[in-house]
Amino acid sequence: MSFSELSLSPAIVESVRRRGHQQPAPIQSAAIPVVLSGRDLIATAATGSGKTAAFLLPILDRLYRKPGPGIGALVLAPTRELASQIAREFQLLSVSPRMRAAVIVGGESMDRQIRDVRGGVQVVVACPGRLVDHLERRTIKLDRVEVVVIDEADRMLDMGFLPQLRQVLRAVRKPRQSLMFSATMDAEVERVAREFLSDPVRVRMNDTATPPTAIRQAIYPVTQDNKAGILLGLLAREGLNSAIVFARTRSRADRVARLLARNRISVVAIHGGRSQNQRNAALAGFRSGHYSVLVATDIAARGLDIPGVSHVVNFDLPETPDAYIHRIGRTARMGKSGEALSLVMPEDGASLRGIERTLGVRLQRASVSGIAMPDLATVAPERAPRQAIARHASAGAHRKNSQLSSPKHVSSSGWRRGS
């Protein structure tokens, strides 16, 4: 099937072709005709499957065929980064400079957002909390909105946005078309769908969250003493062009970033403790290739589409299977291949077992020549001292081996040096 067979306007089809897309992804082939028909929709699709275009293209088609004053479409997203990305994709696919989107998120100037809206926009992409602020101040009116999209609905509920969702949707006129996209469809998402949607069509690309098959996954058993050194060695391997390293907390992300910078790896960190300008600059630098490594908390695990990420490294294994699946989904996007490497300590055993049960497979264990690896099944958990990351020049990290470089002499293969 081609995009021209989806009943989209020729101008929209041409815009998609200019972006280099010839064939619609499965979620797009299934969802776009439903949205064009005017029906409400619940769609579940794996991360990186192309679902943003699945709702943006029919919205653009509607705006192109039936332009009108005021805000015609509202897209709700759980994070600032995802909202900005959706708006950026809207502008890239737009067929007219008159089609504009405003981003309404926390951490940025209210006055600037008000000016953007008053300057004339057809689409608002927003995080619910900041949008509620505008509604209470009467600086945004949603009475002309015809289409509402709730993106990453499962994540919205995880983050406690349900009261704000209710308040926002009370401000949107009825009847309206409502679209809900979710990575998973648990009982809570089903309940919210019944509350906000009317007789929706259901499109399922997957019944449970699963990672793309093009991701090669591997587990590296580590100890507290050799964990940082093994990370440095993995990042020095040939074939790593662009990597996201996930840490559990903001402070750990900062400490990992400092470790990599000291070893002359071009790195930047992103987490909730950074200002919005800092977060935007970090993502822009990573996307452009100025930085080879992005160290992040789970703020970067959902929705972000960063082309060309060859590797995801879990410096800290996440506690839930869903978090693991969304993290590693930052690589192997849109049919490309990628690798997901996880550093697992004995005390991570329960989390690892939960991940493997959800995936239905035993993940490959990888060993490092010359470095003793713990037995994850039998070694008793050990308490992790806070200073472990700073103590990266450990004995285990200094051992010479054929696969890993010493932390003081990280190979430049595939990596730009400098901070």
C-alpha positions in Angstrom: 0.0 0.0 0.0 1.2 3.6 -0.8 0.3 6.8 1.0 -1.8 7.8 -2.1 -4.1 4.8 -1.4 -5.0 6.2 2.0 -7.3 8.9 0.6 -5.0 11.7 1.8 -4.9 14.9 -0.2 -2.3 14.9 -3.0 -0.5 17.8 -1.3 -0.2 15.8 1.9 1.1 12.7 0.0 3.7 14.9 -1.7 4.8 16.3 1.6 5.3 12.8 3.0 7.4 11.9 0.0 9.6 14.9 0.4 10.4 13.6 3.9 11.6 10.4 2.2 8.7 8.1 3.1 7.3 6.0 0.3 5.2 3.3 2.1 3.1 3.8 5.2 4.0 1.9 8.4 1.5 -0.7 9.5 0.1 1.6 12.2 -0.4 4.3 9.6 -2.1 2.0 7.1 -4.5 0.9 9.8 -5.2 4.2 11.7 -5.2 6.9 9.0 -8.4 5.6 7.2 -10.2 5.4 10.5 -9.2 9.0 11.5 -10.2 10.3 8.0 -13.6 8.7 8.5 -14.3 10.8 11.6 -14.5 7.9 14.0 -13.0 7.9 17.4 -9.9 5.6 17.7 -7.9 3.7 20.2 -4.6 2.5 18.8 -1.8 0.5 20.4 1.5 0.4 18.7 5.1 -0.3 19.7 7.6 2.5 20.2 9.2 3.6 17.0 6.4 2.3 14.8 5.4 5.6 13.2 2.3 6.4 15.2 3.0 10.2 15.4 2.4 10.5 11.7 -0.6 8.2 12.0 -2.5 11.0 13.7 -0.7 14.0 12.3 -1.3 13.2 8.6 -5.1 13.0 8.9 -5.1 16.2 11.0 -3.1 18.0 8.4 -5.4 16.7 5.7 -8.4 18.0 7.6 -6.8 21.4 8.1 -5.8 21.5 4.4 -9.2 20.6 3.1 -11.2 22.7 5.5 -9.2 25.6 6.9 -10.9 27.7 9.5 -10.2 30.2 12.3 -9.0 29.2 15.7 -7.4 26.1 17.1 -8.8 23.1 15.2 -6.8 20.3 16.8 -5.3 19.6 20.2 -2.6 17.0 21.0 -1.8 16.1 24.6 1.5 14.6 25.5 3.1 13.5 28.8 6.5 15.2 28.5 7.8 18.5 27.2 10.3 16.8 24.9 7.6 14.7 23.3 5.3 17.7 22.8 8.1 19.6 21.1 8.9 16.7 18.9 5.3 16.3 17.8 5.1 20.0 16.9 8.4 19.8 15.0 7.0 16.9 13.0 3.9 18.8 12.3 5.8 21.7 10.8 8.0 19.3 8.7 4.9 17.6 7.2 2.9 20.8 6.8 2.0 21.8 3.3 1.5 25.5 4.0 3.3 28.1 6.1 -0.1 29.1 7.4 -0.4 25.8 9.2 1.2 26.4 12.5 1.4 24.6 15.8 2.0 26.1 19.3 3.8 24.1 22.0 2.3 24.7 25.5 4.5 23.1 28.1 5.9 24.0 31.6 9.3 25.5 32.0 8.9 28.0 29.3 7.6 31.6 29.1 3.8 31.9 29.5 3.9 35.3 27.8 5.6 33.8 24.7 3.1 31.0 24.6 0.3 33.5 24.7 1.8 35.5 21.8 2.2 32.3 19.8 -1.5 31.4 20.2 -2.7 34.9 19.5 -0.5 35.0 16.4 -2.7 32.4 14.9 -2.2 28.6 15.2 -4.3 25.7 14.0 -2.9 23.1 16.4 -1.9 23.1 20.0 0.5 20.5 21.3 0.5 20.6 25.1 1.3 19.0 28.4 -1.9 18.9 30.5 -0.6 20.8 33.5 0.5 23.9 31.6 -2.6 23.9 29.4 -4.8 23.9 32.5 -2.8 27.0 33.7 -3.7 28.8 30.4 -7.4 27.7 30.6 -7.7 29.0 34.2 -6.1 32.3 33.0 -8.4 32.4 30.0 -5.4 32.8 27.7 -6.4 29.8 25.5 -9.8 28.9 24.1 -10.5 25.4 22.9 -14.1 25.9 21.9 -13.3 25.4 18.1 -11.2 22.2 18.6 -12.6 19.4 16.4 -9.9 16.7 17.0 -8.3 15.7 20.3 -5.3 13.3 20.5 -4.2 11.8 23.7 -0.7 10.4 23.0 1.2 7.9 25.2 -2.0 7.5 27.2 -0.5 4.8 29.4 2.3 7.1 30.4 -0.2 10.0 31.0 -1.9 7.9 33.6 1.4 6.7 35.1 2.3 10.4 35.7 -1.1 11.2 37.3 -2.5 13.4 34.6 -6.1 12.1 34.8 -7.6 15.1 36.7 -6.0 17.6 34.2 -7.2 15.5 31.3 -10.7 15.8 32.6 -10.4 19.5 33.1 -9.0 20.1 29.6 -11.6 18.0 27.8 -14.4 19.8 29.6 -13.2 22.9 27.7 -13.3 21.2 24.3 -16.6 21.3 22.4 -18.8 18.3 21.7 -19.2 16.5 19.4 -15.5 16.1 18.7 -13.3 13.4 17.3 -11.1 11.8 20.0 -8.0 9.7 19.3 -6.0 7.7 21.9 -2.6 6.2 21.2 -1.0 4.0 23.8 1.9 1.6 23.9 -0.1 -0.8 26.1 -3.7 -1.2 26.8 -4.2 -2.1 30.5 -7.5 -1.9 32.5 -6.8 1.7 33.5 -6.3 2.9 29.9 -9.5 1.0 28.9 -11.4 2.8 31.6 -10.2 6.2 30.5 -11.0 5.4 26.9 -14.6 4.7 27.9 -14.8 8.0 29.7 -13.4 10.2 26.9 -14.2 8.3 23.6 -17.4 7.4 21.9 -17.8 4.0 20.3 -14.1 4.0 19.2 -12.5 1.8 16.6 -9.7 -0.3 18.0 -6.4 -0.8 16.1 -3.9 -3.2 17.7 -0.4 -3.6 16.4 0.6 -5.4 19.5 -1.3 -6.7 22.6 1.6 -6.1 24.9 4.6 -3.9 24.8 7.4 -5.6 23.0 10.7 -4.2 21.7 11.4 -4.2 17.9 12.9 -7.5 16.7 15.7 -5.6 15.1 17.3 -4.9 18.5 20.0 -7.2 19.6 19.8 -7.4 23.4 22.6 -8.5 25.7 23.2 -8.5 29.5 26.6 -7.8 31.0 26.8 -9.1 34.6 28.9 -6.6 36.6 30.0 -5.8 40.1 30.0 -2.4 41.7 33.8 -2.2 41.3 33.9 -2.9 37.5 30.6 -1.4 36.4 31.9 2.0 35.3 35.0 0.6 33.6 32.9 -1.8 31.6 30.6 1.1 30.5 33.7 2.9 29.3 34.9 -0.1 27.4 31.5 -0.7 25.7 31.3 2.9 24.6 34.8 2.5 23.0 33.9 -0.4 20.8 33.8 0.0 17.0 30.3 0.4 15.5 28.9 2.6 18.3 28.0 5.8 16.5 25.4 7.4 18.8 24.3 6.0 22.2 21.9 6.8 25.0 23.0 5.8 28.4 20.2 5.5 31.0 20.8 6.1 34.7 18.2 5.7 37.5 18.3 9.2 39.0 19.3 12.7 38.2 22.4 12.7 40.4 23.6 9.4 38.9 23.0 10.7 35.4 25.2 13.7 36.2 27.9 11.5 37.7 27.9 9.2 34.7 28.2 12.2 32.4 31.1 13.6 34.3 32.8 10.2 34.2 32.5 10.0 30.4 33.6 13.6 30.0 36.7 12.9 32.0 37.5 10.1 29.6 37.2 12.5 26.6 33.8 11.3 25.3 31.6 14.0 23.9 28.6 13.7 26.3 25.6 15.7 27.5 23.0 14.9 30.2 19.3 15.3 30.2 17.0 14.9 33.2 14.2 16.7 35.1 16.7 18.8 37.1 17.8 20.7 34.0 16.0 23.8 32.8 13.9 23.5 29.6 16.5 25.5 27.7 19.2 23.1 28.8 17.1 20.1 27.9 16.3 21.5 24.5 20.0 22.3 23.9 21.1 18.8 25.0 18.7 17.1 22.6 19.6 19.5 19.7 23.3 18.8 20.3 22.8 15.0 20.4 20.5 15.0 17.3 23.1 17.1 15.3 25.9 14.8 16.3 27.8 17.4 18.4 27.5 14.9 21.3 28.1 11.2 20.8 26.5 10.1 24.0 23.3 11.3 25.8 23.1 10.3 29.4 19.5 10.4 30.5 16.9 9.4 33.1 13.6 7.9 32.0 12.5 11.3 30.8 14.1 10.3 27.5 12.6 6.8 27.4 9.2 7.7 25.9 8.3 9.1 22.6 11.5 10.8 21.6 12.4 10.0 18.0 16.2 10.6 17.6 17.4 9.2 14.3 20.5 7.1 14.1 20.8 5.9 17.8 22.9 2.8 17.3 23.0 1.7 20.9 21.1 2.0 24.2 23.0 1.2 27.4 21.3 0.6 30.7 23.9 1.7 33.2 21.2 1.1 35.8 18.7 -1.6 35.0 15.1 -0.2 35.2 12.8 -1.8 37.8 9.9 -2.5 35.5 9.6 -4.4 32.1 7.7 -1.5 30.5 10.5 1.0 31.4 13.1 -1.4 29.9 11.1 -1.9 26.7 10.6 1.9 26.2 14.3 2.6 26.9 15.6 0.2 24.4 13.1 1.3 21.9 15.1 4.5 21.4 17.2 2.4 19.0 16.2 0.3 15.9 13.5 2.8 15.0 11.5 2.6 11.8 13.0 -0.7 10.6 16.6 0.0 11.4 18.8 -2.3 13.6 20.4 -1.5 16.9 21.8 -2.9 20.1 20.6 -2.7 23.8 23.2 -3.5 26.4 22.4 -3.7 30.1 24.8 -3.7 33.0 23.3 -5.9 35.6 24.4 -6.4 39.2 23.4 -9.3 41.4 20.9 -7.1 43.3 19.1 -6.4 40.0 18.1 -10.1 39.8 14.4 -9.5 40.5 14.1 -6.8 37.9 15.9 -8.9 35.4 13.6 -11.9 36.0 10.6 -9.6 35.5 11.9 -8.3 32.2 12.7 -11.7 30.9 9.3 -13.1 31.9 7.6 -10.2 30.1 9.7 -10.7 27.0 9.3 -14.5 27.1 13.0 -15.0 26.5 16.2 -15.4 28.4 18.4 -12.5 27.4 21.9 -13.3 26.1 24.6 -13.1 28.8 27.8 -11.4 27.4 31.2 -11.8 29.0 34.2 -9.6 28.9 37.6 -11.3 28.4 39.9 -10.8 31.4 37.2 -9.5 33.7 35.5 -11.8 36.3 31.7 -11.7 35.9 29.4 -12.4 38.8 26.8 -15.2 38.7 23.5 -13.3 38.7 21.6 -16.4 39.8 23.6 -17.2 42.9 25.6 -14.2 44.1 24.0 -12.5 47.1 23.0 -8.8 46.7 25.6 -6.3 47.8 24.9 -2.7 49.0 26.0 -0.2 46.4 28.0 2.7 47.8 27.3 6.2 46.6 30.9 6.9 45.5 31.0 3.9 43.2 30.6 5.8 40.0 33.3 8.3 40.9 35.6 5.4 41.7 35.7 4.3 38.1 39.4 3.7 37.9 39.0 0.4 39.7 41.1 -2.7 39.5 38.6 -4.5 37.3 38.5 -1.6 34.9 42.2 -1.5 34.5 42.7 -5.1 33.5 43.9 -5.4 29.9 41.8 -7.4 27.5 41.1 -7.7 23.8 37.6 -6.3 23.9 37.7 -3.4 26.4 40.1 -0.4 26.7 41.4 0.9 30.0 39.3 3.8 31.2 42.4 6.0 31.0 42.9 5.2 27.3 39.4 4.9 25.7 39.6 4.0 22.1 38.5 6.7 19.7 36.9 4.1 17.3 33.4 5.4 16.5 33.7 8.3 19.0 34.6 11.9 18.9 36.8 13.0 21.7 36.3 16.1 23.8 33.6 17.4 26.1 
